Amino acid sequence: IGEKFGQSLFTTFDGFFENHLSHEEDAVFIFSTDLSHALEYSESIKKDRRAIDAIENLKEYELPNIDACGLYPLLILFKMCQIKGWRPQLVEYKNSGDITGDTVFVVGYASFVF
């Protein structure tokens, strides 16, 4: 989601959240964003820990200070969590170095459940 589209999408969905998330329905929501980009392995882990903490604790004010590129999906996710009373729990964190063995240039990823 780009910046301009993300801003209008967030505004549009604000009313949607209030009206439609109040119903208890079975649904699966998937949000995706990379965490750190193009960092050395240990530096990636440090930065990603900060991002994970912000997500787990719904620290919206920290989002501009982390390397996650999916700002608007995260803002939408945070809004849903506020409405539903959900708390993110980390399932797993890895970066590309864990998979490829290249520790010079990595991208971070994390999965959460609510």
C-alpha positions as CSV (number, residue, x, y, z in Angstrom):
1,I,0.0,0.0,0.0
2,G,1.6,3.3,-1.0
3,E,1.6,6.4,1.1
4,K,-1.3,8.3,-0.6
5,F,-3.4,5.2,-1.1
6,G,-2.6,4.1,2.5
7,Q,-3.8,7.4,3.9
8,S,-7.1,7.3,2.1
9,L,-7.6,3.6,2.8
10,F,-7.0,4.2,6.5
11,T,-9.6,7.0,6.5
12,T,-12.1,4.9,4.6
13,F,-11.7,1.9,6.8
14,D,-12.1,3.9,10.0
15,G,-15.9,3.8,9.8
16,F,-15.8,0.2,8.4
17,F,-14.0,-0.9,11.5
18,E,-16.5,0.6,13.9
19,N,-19.5,-0.9,12.0
20,H,-18.3,-4.3,10.9
21,L,-15.7,-5.5,13.4
22,S,-18.2,-5.4,16.2
23,H,-19.9,-8.5,14.9
24,E,-18.5,-11.8,16.1
25,E,-17.7,-13.6,12.9
26,D,-15.1,-16.2,11.9
27,A,-12.6,-14.4,9.8
28,V,-8.9,-14.5,9.1
29,F,-7.0,-11.2,8.5
30,I,-3.5,-11.4,7.0
31,F,-1.2,-8.4,7.2
32,S,2.3,-8.4,5.7
33,T,5.3,-6.2,6.0
34,D,9.0,-6.8,5.9
35,L,10.9,-5.5,8.9
36,S,14.6,-4.4,8.5
37,H,16.1,-4.2,5.0
38,A,19.7,-4.5,3.7
39,L,21.4,-4.7,7.0
40,E,24.1,-6.9,8.4
41,Y,22.7,-9.9,10.4
42,S,23.3,-8.7,14.0
43,E,22.2,-5.1,13.1
44,S,19.0,-6.5,11.6
45,I,18.3,-8.4,14.8
46,K,18.7,-5.3,16.9
47,K,16.4,-3.2,14.7
48,D,13.9,-5.9,14.3
49,R,13.6,-6.4,18.1
50,R,12.5,-2.8,18.3
51,A,9.9,-3.4,15.6
52,I,8.6,-6.5,17.3
53,D,8.3,-4.7,20.6
54,A,6.3,-1.9,18.9
55,I,4.0,-4.4,17.3
56,E,3.5,-6.7,20.4
57,N,2.8,-3.7,22.6
58,L,0.8,-1.7,20.0
59,K,3.2,1.2,20.2
60,E,1.8,3.2,17.3
61,Y,4.1,6.1,18.2
62,E,7.1,3.9,17.5
63,L,6.0,3.0,13.9
64,P,7.8,5.9,12.2
65,N,11.0,4.8,14.0
66,I,11.2,1.3,12.9
67,D,12.2,-0.2,9.5
68,A,9.0,-2.0,8.6
69,C,7.9,-0.8,5.2
70,G,4.2,-1.6,5.7
71,L,3.3,1.4,7.8
72,Y,-0.4,1.6,6.7
73,P,-1.1,-2.2,7.0
74,L,0.4,-1.9,10.5
75,L,-1.8,1.2,11.3
76,I,-4.9,-0.7,10.1
77,L,-3.9,-3.7,12.2
78,F,-3.4,-1.6,15.3
79,K,-6.8,0.0,14.8
80,M,-8.4,-3.5,14.6
81,C,-6.6,-4.5,17.7
82,Q,-7.9,-1.5,19.6
83,I,-11.5,-2.2,18.5
84,K,-11.4,-5.9,19.2
85,G,-9.1,-5.9,22.3
86,W,-6.6,-8.1,20.6
87,R,-2.9,-8.4,21.7
88,P,-0.3,-9.5,19.2
89,Q,1.9,-12.4,20.2
90,L,5.1,-13.2,18.3
91,V,5.0,-16.7,16.7
92,E,8.4,-16.6,15.1
93,Y,11.1,-14.2,14.0
94,K,13.7,-14.9,11.3
95,N,15.8,-12.9,8.8
96,S,16.9,-14.0,5.4
97,G,20.3,-14.8,6.8
98,D,18.8,-17.6,8.8
99,I,17.6,-19.2,5.6
100,T,20.2,-18.4,3.0
101,G,23.3,-18.2,5.2
102,D,24.1,-14.7,3.7
103,T,24.6,-12.5,6.9
104,V,25.9,-9.4,5.1
105,F,22.7,-8.3,3.5
106,V,19.5,-9.5,5.2
107,V,15.8,-8.7,5.5
108,G,13.8,-9.3,8.7
109,Y,10.4,-11.1,9.0
110,A,8.2,-11.9,11.9
111,S,4.8,-13.6,12.3
112,F,2.2,-12.8,15.0
113,V,-1.1,-14.3,16.1
114,F,-3.9,-12.4,17.7
